[in-house]
């Protein structure tokens, strides 16, 4: 072969190799993408038929498959082909509580892959939203959160039982839409929490769960203890005597404040002083007192005409917009009370309340520590307030009203009550002119004796039974379950 032919052949092969190189160059394909749902999804333990959707994208010229792997869940469609921009995984939640996840991996026909992980919190808690009155006996259990979607009444002849550790939350609402749990006359509330598993009434804005209660964490995980007015409150009404009147004279029943007159379940009062509205034990009521009208809010706990057959003890009120607890007549005895950071009065009595308030702590109400009013009709009765400690000032706040606001129309006996310093300049509304129906025994103020008269209204005389000095009178050991105790508010008492 001559050189000229050889050169021609070499050139031809060179062209062929160049052409082959160009033909073998592969097109560029976009890698797949997988986006999992953001945040943590709460799922009830052992819940079946659940789904979670991932957003996926693959190159339009390719096909793809997926594979899903779960932790704490059981997946029913773990593999398959990708069709469209969404892959939905079907799963059943496990029986164990805690964190769980599903990881989805998408692989395209070019071997490129991407993955995303959905995160779950498996809990034994489910939510029940209530929008109608309770007209048949019912039980609320600690494995659920009960949401008040309005003013919910326990009707006459009906018993509502609430188990220890149950959480009840009120939705936001004002005016006629204010949320509250109301126990009508003739109804019963059997709400018996324990020191280890109190019953919590709070706002839907509060993230506390029964799991928190079971773990011993009774404080709100996200709301400060001075946030109020987020829902209504708890109202219990009975058939015991009250002292009320209108333009025509005495009346035996009236509508409770905070409830529109259009709701007949708001009536209270009668002639049965031994009336029984149930049992309330170890209950914490928080962040309530929403406004239903100008200057008209719902108390943390309202007791209207409640009889002595009712048992109420170990009650905490935290940051209610209106009073902590208010009694309107009735004969029920209440003991072991903590009232902390309320927006008006700590303890308020009206309409000839005839029971005993025993063992309590009141901490920095924005109104008066005690607002004590007497009969509004011709019927009169005495009540007793004893064995308590009042913290008038803390580093965070101080009371905004009187230490004691009482007048001649209020028959009350106050015994073994101590006010913690500093107290100067707070203004105690008790003078010799206003205590004709009141008695005081061992009511002390942690202040120098020379300053005691400055606490009296208008610098007046000091009533018998009131003195400087003294020490805490409340038995706070029985209050260790409260949020106030866990927050250190009862330390040293």
C-alpha positions in Angstrom: 0.0 0.0 0.0 1.5 3.3 -1.0 1.8 6.2 1.3 -0.9 8.2 -0.3 -3.5 5.4 0.2 -2.3 4.9 3.8 -2.8 8.6 4.7 -6.2 8.5 3.2 -7.2 5.5 5.3 -5.9 7.1 8.5 -7.8 10.3 7.8 -11.0 8.4 7.2 -10.7 6.4 10.5 -10.0 9.7 12.3 -13.2 11.1 11.0 -15.1 8.0 12.1 -13.7 8.1 15.6 -14.6 11.8 15.9 -18.1 11.0 14.8 -18.4 8.2 17.3 -17.2 10.5 20.2 -19.9 13.0 19.3 -22.7 10.3 19.1 -21.8 8.8 22.6 -22.2 12.1 24.5 -25.2 11.6 27.0 -27.9 14.2 27.5 -28.1 15.9 31.0 -31.1 15.0 33.2 -32.3 16.8 36.3 -31.9 14.9 39.5 -35.1 14.1 41.4 -36.3 16.2 44.4 -38.4 15.1 47.4 -40.0 17.5 49.8 -41.5 16.2 53.1 -44.2 17.9 55.1 -42.8 20.6 57.3 -43.0 20.5 61.1 -44.1 17.6 63.3 -47.5 15.9 62.8 -49.3 14.6 65.9 -50.9 11.2 65.4 -52.9 9.2 67.9 -51.3 6.0 69.0 -52.6 2.9 67.1 -54.5 5.1 64.6 -55.1 3.3 61.3 -55.7 4.5 57.8 -53.3 7.4 58.1 -51.7 9.1 55.1 -48.7 11.5 54.5 -48.0 13.1 51.2 -44.5 14.0 49.8 -44.0 16.5 46.9 -41.7 15.0 44.3 -40.3 16.2 40.9 -38.4 14.1 38.3 -37.1 15.0 34.8 -39.9 14.9 32.3 -37.9 12.5 30.1 -37.4 9.9 32.9 -39.4 7.5 35.0 -39.0 6.8 38.7 -39.8 4.5 41.5 -40.1 5.1 45.3 -39.3 3.2 48.4 -40.6 4.2 51.9 -39.2 3.1 55.2 -40.9 3.9 58.5 -39.9 4.0 62.2 -42.7 3.6 64.7 -45.3 3.1 62.0 -46.4 0.4 59.6 -46.5 1.3 55.9 -48.9 -0.5 53.5 -47.5 0.8 50.2 -43.8 0.8 50.8 -42.8 0.7 47.1 -44.2 1.7 43.8 -43.9 3.9 40.7 -43.9 7.7 40.8 -46.9 9.2 38.9 -47.3 12.9 39.0 -45.9 15.3 41.5 -47.1 13.7 44.8 -46.4 10.4 46.5 -48.9 9.5 49.2 -47.8 6.9 51.8 -50.5 4.9 53.7 -49.6 3.9 57.2 -50.9 2.8 60.6 -49.4 4.4 63.8 -47.7 2.2 66.3 -49.0 1.7 69.8 -46.0 3.3 71.5 -45.9 7.0 72.1 -43.0 9.3 71.0 -41.2 10.2 67.9 -41.8 8.4 64.6 -40.9 9.0 61.0 -41.3 7.9 57.3 -38.4 8.4 54.9 -39.3 8.4 51.2 -36.6 7.8 48.6 -37.2 8.4 44.9 -34.9 6.9 42.3 -35.2 7.8 38.6 -34.4 5.6 35.6 -30.9 7.1 35.3 -30.1 5.9 38.8 -30.3 9.3 40.4 -32.1 9.5 43.8 -33.3 11.9 46.5 -35.0 11.4 49.9 -37.2 13.3 52.4 -38.3 12.5 55.9 -41.7 13.2 57.5 -41.6 13.4 61.3 -44.5 12.4 63.6 -45.3 12.6 67.3 -47.3 9.6 68.3 -49.5 10.4 71.3 -52.3 8.7 73.2 -54.2 12.0 73.2 -57.1 12.8 70.8 -59.2 15.9 70.7 -62.9 16.1 71.3 -64.6 19.4 70.4 -67.9 20.2 72.2 -70.5 22.5 70.7 -73.7 21.4 72.4 -75.0 21.1 75.9 -74.4 17.9 77.9 -77.9 16.4 78.1 -77.0 12.8 79.2 -74.5 11.5 81.7 -71.0 11.6 80.2 -67.4 10.9 81.3 -64.3 12.8 80.0 -61.1 10.8 80.1 -57.5 11.7 80.4 -56.5 10.1 77.0 -58.3 13.0 75.3 -58.2 16.8 75.3 -61.7 18.3 75.4 -62.2 21.6 73.6 -65.1 23.9 74.6 -66.4 25.3 71.3 -68.9 27.6 73.1 -70.8 27.9 76.4 -71.4 24.3 77.3 -73.9 23.5 80.1 -74.3 20.4 82.1 -78.1 20.3 82.2 -80.5 19.7 85.1 -80.4 16.0 86.1 -77.2 15.2 84.2 -73.8 14.2 85.7 -70.5 15.0 84.0 -67.6 13.0 85.3 -64.0 14.2 84.6 -61.2 11.8 85.2 -57.9 12.8 86.9 -55.3 14.2 84.5 -57.8 15.4 82.0 -57.2 18.7 80.1 -60.1 20.9 79.1 -59.4 23.9 76.8 -61.7 26.8 75.9 -61.7 28.4 72.5 -61.4 32.1 72.2 -64.6 34.1 72.2 -66.2 37.2 73.7 -69.7 38.4 74.4 -72.3 35.8 73.7 -69.6 33.6 72.1 -67.6 33.4 75.3 -66.6 29.8 76.1 -67.3 28.3 79.5 -68.3 25.1 81.2 -71.5 25.8 83.2 -73.1 23.3 85.6 -76.8 24.3 85.7 -79.0 23.9 88.8 -79.7 20.2 89.2 -76.7 19.2 87.2 -73.6 17.6 88.8 -69.9 17.9 88.1 -67.8 15.0 89.4 -64.3 16.3 88.7 -62.0 14.5 91.1 -58.4 15.1 90.2 -55.5 14.1 92.4 -52.2 15.7 93.5 -50.4 13.6 91.0 -53.0 14.1 88.2 -54.8 17.4 88.5 -57.6 18.4 86.1 -56.6 21.4 84.0 -59.0 24.0 82.6 -57.1 26.3 80.2 -57.1 28.0 76.8 -56.7 26.3 73.4 -53.6 28.6 73.1 -52.0 26.5 75.9 -49.9 23.6 74.6 -50.2 21.6 77.7 -51.3 18.0 77.2 -52.3 15.0 79.4 -48.8 13.6 78.7 -47.4 16.7 80.5 -49.7 16.0 83.4 -48.7 12.3 83.5 -45.0 13.4 83.5 -45.6 15.7 86.5 -45.2 18.9 84.5 -48.2 21.0 85.5 -47.0 24.4 84.2 -48.0 25.7 80.8 -45.2 24.9 78.3 -45.8 28.1 76.3 -48.0 30.6 78.2 -46.7 32.9 81.0 -48.7 32.9 84.3 -49.9 36.5 83.8 -51.7 36.0 80.4 -55.5 36.2 80.9 -58.8 36.6 79.1 -58.2 33.8 76.6 -61.5 32.0 77.3 -64.3 32.0 79.9 -64.2 29.9 83.0 -65.9 27.3 85.2 -69.4 28.2 86.6 -71.3 26.0 89.1 -74.8 26.9 90.0 -77.1 25.4 92.7 -80.3 25.7 94.7 -79.1 27.1 98.0 -80.4 30.3 99.4 -79.1 33.7 98.2 -79.9 37.3 99.2 -81.0 39.2 96.1 -83.7 41.6 95.2 -85.2 43.7 92.4 -87.6 46.6 92.2 -90.4 44.4 93.6 -88.5 43.1 96.6 -86.7 39.9 97.5 -86.2 37.2 94.8 -85.0 33.7 95.4 -83.3 33.2 92.0 -81.3 35.4 89.6 -79.1 35.1 86.6 -75.4 34.6 87.2 -73.1 37.3 86.0 -71.2 36.4 82.9 -74.0 34.5 81.3 -76.6 36.2 79.0 -80.1 36.4 80.4 -81.3 34.6 77.3 -79.7 31.4 78.7 -82.1 29.8 81.3 -79.2 27.6 82.5 -77.7 30.7 84.1 -80.3 30.9 86.9 -79.2 30.1 90.4 -80.6 30.2 94.0 -83.4 28.4 95.8 -84.2 27.1 99.3 -82.1 23.9 99.5 -79.0 24.8 101.5 -77.8 21.2 101.4 -78.0 21.1 97.6 -75.3 18.9 96.0 -73.7 20.1 92.7 -70.9 17.4 92.8 -67.3 17.1 93.7 -64.4 19.4 92.6 -60.9 18.3 93.7 -57.4 19.2 92.4 -58.5 21.5 89.7 -56.3 24.3 88.1 -58.2 26.9 86.1 -56.0 29.2 83.9 -55.9 32.1 81.5 -59.7 32.7 81.6 -62.1 35.6 82.3 -62.9 36.7 78.8 -65.1 39.8 78.5 -68.7 39.3 77.7 -69.6 42.9 77.8 -68.3 46.3 79.1 -66.9 45.6 82.5 -68.4 42.2 82.7 -66.0 39.2 82.8 -66.3 35.6 83.8 -64.5 34.6 87.1 -62.1 31.7 87.2 -64.5 29.8 89.4 -68.0 31.1 89.9 -70.2 29.6 92.6 -73.8 30.7 92.5 -76.2 29.4 95.2 -74.0 26.2 95.6 -75.1 24.1 98.6 -73.2 22.4 101.4 -73.7 19.0 99.8 -71.1 20.0 97.2 -67.4 19.2 97.9 -64.8 21.7 96.7 -61.2 21.5 97.7 -57.7 21.9 96.3 -58.4 24.6 93.7 -56.0 26.8 91.8 -56.8 29.9 89.8 -54.0 31.3 87.6 -54.3 34.6 85.7 -58.0 35.1 85.3 -59.0 38.4 83.9 -61.7 38.9 86.6 -61.9 37.5 90.1 -60.3 34.3 91.2 -63.2 32.7 93.0 -66.5 34.5 93.6 -69.3 33.1 95.8 -72.9 34.4 95.2 -74.8 33.2 98.3 -74.9 29.5 98.9 -73.5 27.4 101.7 -70.7 25.4 100.1 -67.4 25.2 102.1 -64.2 25.5 100.1 -60.7 24.7 101.3 -57.1 24.6 100.0 -57.1 27.4 97.5 -54.4 29.2 95.5 -55.3 32.3 93.6 -52.4 33.8 91.6 -52.1 36.8 89.3 -55.8 37.4 88.7 -57.0 40.6 87.0 -59.4 41.7 89.7 -60.2 40.4 93.2 -58.6 37.3 94.7 -61.6 36.2 96.9 -65.0 37.8 96.4 -68.2 37.0 98.3 -71.7 38.4 97.7 -75.4 37.9 98.4 -75.0 36.5 102.0 -72.6 33.6 101.4 -72.9 31.3 104.4 -70.0 28.9 104.1 -66.4 28.7 105.2 -63.2 29.4 103.1 -60.4 27.5 104.8 -56.6 27.3 104.0 -55.7 29.5 101.1 -53.0 31.6 99.5 -53.7 34.7 97.5 -50.9 36.2 95.4 -50.9 39.7 93.9 -54.4 40.2 92.5 -54.8 43.3 90.3 -57.8 44.3 92.4 -58.4 43.7 96.1 -57.2 40.6 98.0 -60.7 40.3 99.5 -63.8 41.9 98.1 -66.5 41.1 100.7 -70.1 42.2 100.1 -73.1 41.3 102.1 -76.8 40.7 101.4 -78.7 42.4 98.6 -82.1 41.4 100.0 -83.6 40.9 103.5 -82.0 37.4 104.0 -78.7 37.6 105.9 -76.0 35.0 106.7 -72.4 35.0 108.0 -69.4 33.4 106.4 -65.9 32.6 107.7 -62.6 33.1 106.0 -59.7 31.5 107.9 -56.2 30.1 107.8 -54.7 32.0 104.9 -51.6 33.9 103.7 -51.7 36.8 101.3 -48.7 37.9 99.2 -49.4 41.5 98.4 -46.2 42.3 96.5 -43.7 40.3 94.6 -40.8 41.3 92.4 -43.1 41.1 89.4 -46.2 42.8 90.5 -48.3 44.1 93.5 -51.9 44.3 94.3 -53.9 47.0 92.6 -56.8 47.4 95.1 -57.4 47.0 98.8 -56.0 44.4 101.1 -59.5 43.9 102.6 -62.5 45.6 101.2 -65.4 45.1 103.6 -68.3 47.2 104.9 -71.0 47.2 107.5 -73.4 45.2 105.4 -71.1 42.2 105.3 -71.3 39.6 108.2 -67.9 37.9 108.1 -65.5 36.4 110.5 -61.8 36.5 109.5 -59.4 34.3 111.4 -55.7 33.4 111.3 -54.8 35.4 108.1 -51.3 36.8 107.5 -50.4 39.5 105.0 -46.8 39.4 103.7 -44.7 42.6 103.5 -44.0 45.0 102.0 -47.4 46.6 102.6 -46.8 50.3 103.1 -49.2 52.5 101.2 -51.5 49.7 100.0 -54.6 51.1 101.7 -56.6 48.7 103.8 -60.3 49.4 103.6 -61.2 48.5 107.2 -62.0 51.1 109.8 -64.0 51.1 113.0 -66.9 52.7 111.0 -67.1 49.8 108.6 -66.8 46.6 110.6 -70.1 46.5 112.6 -70.8 43.0 111.3 -67.2 41.8 110.9 -64.9 40.2 113.4 -61.1 39.7 113.2 -59.0 37.2 115.1 -55.2 37.0 114.6 -55.3 38.9 111.3 -51.7 40.1 111.0 -49.5 42.2 108.8 -45.8 41.8 108.4 -45.1 45.5 109.1 -43.7 47.6 112.0 -46.4 48.3 114.6 -45.9 52.0 114.1 -46.9 51.7 110.5 -50.0 49.6 110.9 -52.4 52.5 111.1 -51.2 53.7 107.7 -52.7 50.6 106.2 -56.1 51.6 107.5 -58.5 53.6 105.3 -58.0 57.3 106.0 -55.4 56.4 108.6 -58.2 55.3 110.9 -58.2 53.2 114.1 -57.1 49.6 114.1 -60.0 47.2 114.6 -59.7 44.6 117.3 -58.0 41.4 116.2 -55.7 43.1 113.7 -52.1 43.5 114.6 -48.5 43.9 113.2 -46.1 41.0 113.0 -47.3 37.4 112.7 -46.4 34.6 110.4 -47.8 32.6 107.5 -51.0 30.8 108.4 -51.6 28.7 105.3 -50.7 25.0 105.1 -48.9 25.2 101.8 -47.8 21.5 101.9 -51.2 20.5 100.5 -50.7 23.0 97.6 -47.4 21.4 96.3 -49.3 20.1 93.2 -50.1 23.6 91.9 -48.4 25.6 89.1 -47.8 28.3 91.6 -45.8 25.9 93.8 -43.8 24.5 90.9 -43.0 28.1 89.9 -41.6 28.8 93.4 -44.4 31.2 94.4 -45.1 29.4 97.7 -41.5 29.1 98.8 -40.9 30.2 102.4 -44.6 30.3 103.3 
